[in-house]
Each structure stands twice: as C-alpha cells, then as structure tokens.
Amino acid sequence: MRPALGGPHLRARGLRARIVLGYAVGTLLVSVVLVTVTFLLARSYLLDQREASLTRQAFADANVLDSRLSTAGTDVGELLGELVPSGGADVVVRSDGAWYSSSLDVGARDVPRDLQRLIADGPAASVVDETADGPRLVVGVALPNADVEFYEVAPLTELDQVLTTLAAVLGAGALAATLAGAAFGVWASRRAVQPLEQVAGAATRIAGGELTTRLEPTDDPDLVGIVAGFNSMVDALAARIERDARFVGDVSHELRSPLTTLVTSVEVLGARREELSPRGREALGLVEQELARFRRTLDDLLQLARLDGAAVAEGGTPLSLTALVREVLDDGGWPQELLDADGEAVVRGDKTSLQRAVRNLLDNADRHAGGPRAVRVERRQDAVLLTVDDAGPGVPAEDRGRVFERFARGPRAARRSLPGAGLGLAIVAETAARHGGAAWCTDAPGGGARFAMSLPAVPR
C-alpha cells in the first residue's frame, strides 16, 4: 500500500512555522472582516447619500415641470427641452401613455418596470439598475395633478469608481496587515523558541561531557522555574557522575593492595613450579591467568574512572598520531609494516590516553579476530582518522554499537572464555569522545571488521 502524498511527514511544520502561520492567518481573518464591514458600510452610506441627493433633485425638477404643466396648452416635449436637470441626470416623462425624454440616450427602455409599478401605487420611489454601461439610479415621482409620471436617471459611474478605489485600498491594507502580522509572528516565534534552543544547546553540551554547562539566570517570571529546575537537574547529574567515578576509583585503589599481594605470592609459587604436582601446576596456571585478567580489568576501571571525571579536552599537547601509532606497534611487538600513514597527522590531546586507546584497538584484534591486518592513519579535512582492520569474521551490524558499551562482550568471546572484561573498546570510545572525536565499527574492505577512531586535526 503506497503512502498518500502529502502525508504527516510532508505536512509537518516546525514550531516557528506554526507560530508565523497562526499570526498571518489570524491577521488575515481579522483584516478580511474589517475590510468587508468597512466596505459595506461605506458603500451603503455613499449610496444613501447619492440617492437622497438625487431624490431631492428629482422632486425639485418634478415640481418645476408640474408648475409649468399647470398652464393650459403647454406641451410636455417643449417643457422637457427647456428643463435642465442638475448633476448630469436625464429626465424621462410618461404622459397620456406617451414617453418623452430630455436626451436621445435614454428613454422608456431605461425605466425599470418594477419602478413603474411602484409609482402606480405611491407618490415616489427609486431603484438601482445594473446595466452594461454601469449602475444607474432611477428616481420616479408621480404628478397626479397633471397625470404625469416623472423619472430622473442618474449614472453612478463616479460612485462605482470611488467604491472600486476604496476596495483596492482596503485590499492593499489587508495585505499589508497580513504581512505585518507574519513579520510579527517571525519576531514572536524567535522570542518563543529562543529559550528552547538554549535548553537544547545546553543539553547537547552536557551530553558531550561538559557537565559545567548551566543556563543563564533570567528575569522572565515564566522561565525562572524552568531555568532553576534545569540547572538543579544538571547539578544532581554531575554530582552523581562524580560520585560514581569516585566510587569506582576508590574501589579500584583499595583492590590494588590485595591484588599486589596476590601477584607477589603467585610469583613466588611460580618460581618453584617444578616442585608442585601436575594438578598443582595446572591450578597455578589458572590462578596466574585469572590474576592477569583481574589486573587488566582493574587498570581499565581506573582508566574509565579518570575519563568519567575528566571534562572534554579543549587543550592538550599537539602530537603526531602517526608517530604515536608507530610507538605502540613497536612496544607491543606488532610489525611496523601494518601501518599505512598519510604523512604526519597531528592531533591535540593526552598522549597516555591516546596510546592506551590505540593499544586497546590492537589488543581487541589480537584477542577476538586473529590479529590486525592493516592499520591506517589519514587526514580527512578537519579530522584525523585511525582505522584498524582485523582478520576475523566481522561484527554483525546489530552489535556494532553495543561493542563499545562497558562490559559488552560478543557471543564468540563468551563461548570461548576469552580474556578481557569488555572494557577495552569502551575506553576507546570514551577517549575519543573526551578528545572531541568518535569511534565506530564497520566492515573492512578485505573482510573482517574495521574499528575506526576519529580525532580533530590541528590546523595546518
């Protein structure tokens, strides 16, 4: 079943867009109502004024005609020729069934039948007649003494032009008000969303490890509670992280003394291994193996405790990551031929932490994937990328994010009881994050897994 066009994802609008749209639509609706009411009131007023003026004029002209018709032997046609109505109106008269006009342009056809019926029932009436040449106002007056119907026809062209101009002005005003409402909506949306953006920015920095980040105090009574609650939450979070890191560090330090005693005792037993029975030598080997694993786990916990208590590294010493990898390869007995370096890529950070992260990547390949096949250091724009390709079967896609979690061990490692507590890759990820970078896992081009660590490069 195909998704409908214009679905929720296409119709979704941001908060700012909805605020701006709301202001614009609201202003438009108010403007349309005001413009419509203003236009109708103005049209009614102007039309009433024009009708009242023409009605007075028609009564005056009708009285003049009536007074002249009272003279015996006076002809209606001659009187219409002498009558000059004001305001550009034309006169049509009906007398004894005959029609007379003061102009050749108007005649009986220009007098609406509805108005004729009204005049037959009353002394005077008026109607607005729509014609192809524009609206006209026709006023009718009955002259019962002379048995004459008097009609005066006045074009409303000027009034129509005034109303057209008024409609254009009001429409332009409505458009300008709508644009002003949208502009005000843009300003209001920025003011409304700005606190949310500040909270989002602070939350992002806190998630990146900047636990000293706080929201600035505000005088806005609507935001005081939000700012205070957010800062209190961050204080509690930072205190808990510091407490947990201190606890791990304290426990690790407390375990060092008994561990050192155990290691020394086992080394003494190991020096006299030949005096032990075969079962005793086997037990001694197991103890040595577990002590070595315990020691590595303890060192990893101490390193993680130091990373948890450290802020994101903004300074540090500039150092060549290429030279650092060469040094780690040499110290660990890995062949230098594994390294493929693109020049001396320089980063800024703590050398000891970065050495440990690189060593963990190589140790991970040794323990779980048949050893490293290739190590590459290259610069990509503003970042330095370190990749380690191993000779193993690769990491399933669903496990590539989980392998960097603390105490995460793959099913193969658990089944084969491989050494390690699942902290090596977690240290790599934490070290990269503390240096402003990241770590991830993908498929290697030649098979196996590729573990990568990206660090910000020092500008050239």
N, C-alpha and C positions, 0 to 999 in steps of 0.2 A: 504493500500500500504506500503510495507516494505521499510525502508530506505536503500539505497545502501551501501554496505560495503565500507569502505574507504571514507566515506562522508567528508564534510568540517570539522567536529569536529575531525575526526581521522587524517585528513591531515594537520590540523592547526599546525603551528610551531611558537615558540616564536621568538622574535626579535633576541635574541642571536643566536638561531639555524639557522635562515636565514642568518645572517651575516657570521657565520662559514661556512655554506654550500656554500654561494656565493664565499668566498675566496678559499675554497677547489676546487669547480668546476672550477673557473677561473684559478687557478694554474694548475689543471689537463689539461684543454684545451690547455693552453699555452705550458705546458710540452709535450703534445702529438704532437703538431705542430712542436715544436723544435726537439723532438726526431725523428719524421718522416723525416723532412727535413735533419737533420744531418745524419741519417742512409742512406737515398737515395743518398746524396752527397758523403758520404764515400764509399758506395757500387759502385757508378759509377766511382769514382776516382780509387779505388783499382782494379776494373775490367779493366779499361782502361790501367792502368799501367801493369797489368798482360798480357793483350792482346798485348800491344806494345812490351813487353819483349819477349813473345813467338813468335811474328811475326818476330822480328829481328833474334831470334834464328832459326826460321824455314827458313828464307831467307839464313842465313849462311849455315845451313845444306843442303839446296837445291842447293846452289852454289857448295858446295863440291861434292855432288852427280853428278851434271851436268858436272863438270870438269872431273870427273872420267869416266863418261859415254862417253865422247868425244873420249876416247881411243878405238880404234877398237877392237872388240871381247870381250869387257868387259861384264860380266853377272850381271844383276840387283840384283839378290838374293845374289851373293857373296859380292857385294858392301854394301848391307844393313847389312850384318853380320859384316863388318868392320866399319860401321858408328856407332858412339856412340854419340847420341844427348844428350845435357846437360839439366839439370832441371828435370830429371825423365820422359821425354816425350817419346812417342813411335812413330815410323815412319811407314806409310803405303804408298806404291807406286803402281800406276797403269801404266802398260806399255804394249802396244800392246794388250789390253783387258784382261791382266792377272794382278792379285793382289799379291803384295809381302808385307811382314810385318817383322819388326825388333823384334817382340815379338809374342809369341803364344796367348797372352791375347787379342790382338786386331787384327782387320782385316777389310775386306771390309764392314762388317756389322756396324762398328763403324764410318764410314764416312757418314754423312748425305747426302741424295740425293739433298737437297737444295744447299749444298756446292758444290757438283759435277756440278750442273747446273751453279753455279756462276763461277766456274773455267773454264768451257767450254766457257764462254763469256768474261772472263777477266784474267789478269795475276795472281791475288792473291785475297783471301777472307778469312774470318774467321766467325765462328758461335759458340754459346754456346749451347751445347747439354745436356739436362737433361736426366740422366739415373738412373737406380735403385741403382747404386753404388755412385751416386752423380753427380754434374755438371762437365762437361769437356769442355775445349776449343779446338776446332779443327781449325787449320790453313792450308789452301790449297794454293799451289804455282804451277803454270803451267811452265813446262820446254819445250818450243816449239822446241828447237834445238834437243832434244833427244826424242821428242814426249812422254813425261812422265808427269803424274800428281803426285805431291809430297804433302803428307798430314802428318802433325805432330799433334798428340793427346796428350794433357797435362791435367791431372786431376786438378780440382780446389778444392780439399779437404781442403787444408790448408786455401785458401781464404774463403771457406764456414765456416770453424771453426772460423776464425777471425771475419767474419760477425756475426755469432751466438753469439760469446762472446761480440761483440760490441752491439748487440741488447739487450743482457741481462744487460749489464752495463747501457745502456741508459734507459731501462725499470726501473731498480732499481733507477736510478737518477730521473726519472719522478715520481716514487712512493715516494721517499724521498722529492722531491719538493712539492708534493701534501700534504704530512703530515706536512711539514714545513708551507705551506700555511694555512692548517687547524689550526695549532698551533698559527700562527699569527692572524688568524681570531678569535680564542678564546681570545687572548690578546686585539685585537681591539674591539671585542664585549663588553668586560668588560669595556674598556675605554668609549665606546659609550653609554652603558646602565647605567653606574655609576651615571651620573647626573640625569637621570630619576628616579633611585632608591632613590637618595637623595631627590628629589622633592616629590616622593610618600611617603617616610618616614616622611618628614616634614608635608605633608598634613594629614597623618594619625594622627600624634600627635596633630595637630591643631584641627582636627575633634573631638579628645578626650578631648579637652578643654585646651590644652597647647598653649594659644594664644601668649606666648612669644617666640615661636619657629620661627627661621629665618634661611634662607640658608646662609652658609658661603660665604664671598666675594671671587671672583675668578678673576684670571688674564687672563683667556681664553676669547679672544675677541668675540668668538661665543656664550659664555654663560653669558657674563656680562649683556646683556639686559634681558635675561630670569630671572636671579637671582634678578636683580633690580625690574623687574615687579612683580615677585612673592612676594618679601618682601614688596613692596608697597601695593599689594593687601591684604596681611595679616595685615599690619598696618591699612589700611582702615577698614577691617573687625573687628579688635579688637577695634578700636575707635568707630565703630557703635554699637557693642555689649555693650561696656562700657557706651555709651551714652544712649542706650535704657534701660539698667539696672538702670542707674542713674535716668532716667526719671520716670521709674516705682517706684523706691524708693522715689523720691521726691513727686510724686503724692500721693503715699500711706501715707507718713508722713503728707502731707498737709491735707489729708482727716481725719486724726486721731482726730484733734481738733474738727471739727464739729460733727464727729461721737460720740466723748466722750460727747459733749453737748447734742446730741440727746438721747444717752443712759441714761444720768442722768435725763433728762426731762421725759423720758418714765418710769424710775424707780419711779419718784415722782408720776406720774399718776397711776402707778401700785399699789402704796401704798394706794391709795384712790379709788381702783377699785370698791368697793361696792357702792360708791356714783354715779357711772356712770349708764346710762341707758343700757339695754341689747345690743342695737346696738352699743353704745359707748364701752362697754366691748369687743364686737366682733372686733371692729376696733382696739382697743388697743392690742388685742392678735395678730392680723395680723401685726401690726407695730412691736411688740416685736419679732415676728418670722422673719420678713424681716431684722430687725436690727441685729439679731443674725447671719443671713446668710451673711449680709453685713460685719459684723465684722470678720467672718471666712474667707471670700473672701479677705478682706484687709490683714489679717495676712498671708494668703497663698501667696499673691502678694509680700509682703515684704520678705517672705522666698525665693521665686523664684528670686527676685532681688538680694538677698545676694548670692544665688547659682550661678547666672549668672556672678556675679562679682568676684567669687572665682575661683582659679586655682584648678587643680586636686590635691587632698590631697595626699601628699607623706609622711607626718609625722603623727601627731596626737597621742593621748594617747591610749595605749593599754587598752582595756576594754573587759569584758565578755559580749558577745551578749546574752547569756542565762540569766545572771542577769539583763541585760537591759530590756529584754522582760518581765521578771517577774515583774519588777518595773512598766512597762507600763500597764500590766494587772491589777496590784493592784491599780494604780492610776485611771484607767478607770472603775473599778468595774467589770471587766471580771473575771470569775473564774480561779483560778490557775490550775485547772485540765485540762484546754485546752492545756497546754504546755507539749510537749514531747521533752525533751532535751537529746542530746547525749553528756553528760559531759559539761564542761565549755569551750565553743568555744570562743577563744579570737581573736578579730579583732583590728585594729588600726584606729581611726577616731575621729570625733567630736561627743560627747555624745548627745548634744542637738539636732543636726540634725538627728542622728540615732533614737532617741526617737520619734521625730516628724514623721519620715518615718514609723516606726513600728505602731504608733498610727493611722496614715492615713490608713494603711492596715486594721487594725481592724475596724476603723470607716467606711471604704468602705463596709466591710462585714455587718455591722450593718444597714447601710442606704439602701443598694441595694440588699442584698442577704440573709436576715433572720438571720444574725449574724454569727460569726465564729464557726466552728465545731471543728477545730483542729489547733494547732499552733505547728510547729516543728522546732527545731534548731539542725543542724547536721554539722559535718565537713566532707568535701569530698576532700581528697588530700590537695591541697593548698588553698582551699576556704571554707568559712562558708556559709551554705545555710539556709535561713529562709523562711518557707512556711506557708501560711495561707489558710486553706480550709474553704469555706463558705457553707451555706445551701441553696443557690439559685439555679436557673436553669442552671447556667453556662454562659459563654461568647461565642458567636459564633466565629468560627475560623477567619472570616474576620474582626472581631472587636478587636481581642486580641492585636494587635499592636497599634490600634488607641486609646484605652482607656488610654494609657499613655501620650497622647498628651494633651497640655494645652487647657482647656475649652472644653474638649471632654466629652460628657455625652451620655450615652446609650439611645436608644429609650424608654425603660421602665421608666428610670428616668425622661425623658422629659414629658411623658404622665402622670405620677403620680405626677409631680411637686415636686419631692423630693428635700430636701435641698442640697446645695452644688453648686459650680460653675465649677466643673470638673477640679480642680487643685490638688486634693489630690494625685492621682496616678502620676501626672506629677512631683510632689515634690519627690515622692518615686524614680522615675526613675532618676531624676537629682541628688538626694543624692547618690544613688548607683553609678552613673557614676563618680561623684566627688570623691568617695572613691575607684575608680578603679574597680568597680563591674558592675552589670547589674540587671535589673528587667524584668520580663516577666509573662505571664499568660498562664495556661494550664487547662486541665480538671482534677478535683480531682478524686482520685480512687473511692471514695464512692459516686460520683455525686457532682454536683456543680462546682464551679471554684476554682482553686488553683493559688494564687498570690505568686510569689517567688522573693526573693531578694538575690543575691549572693555578698559576700564581700571577699576580700583577707584575708586569715588567717595569724595570726602571727606565724612564725616558732616556733615549739616546742623546 
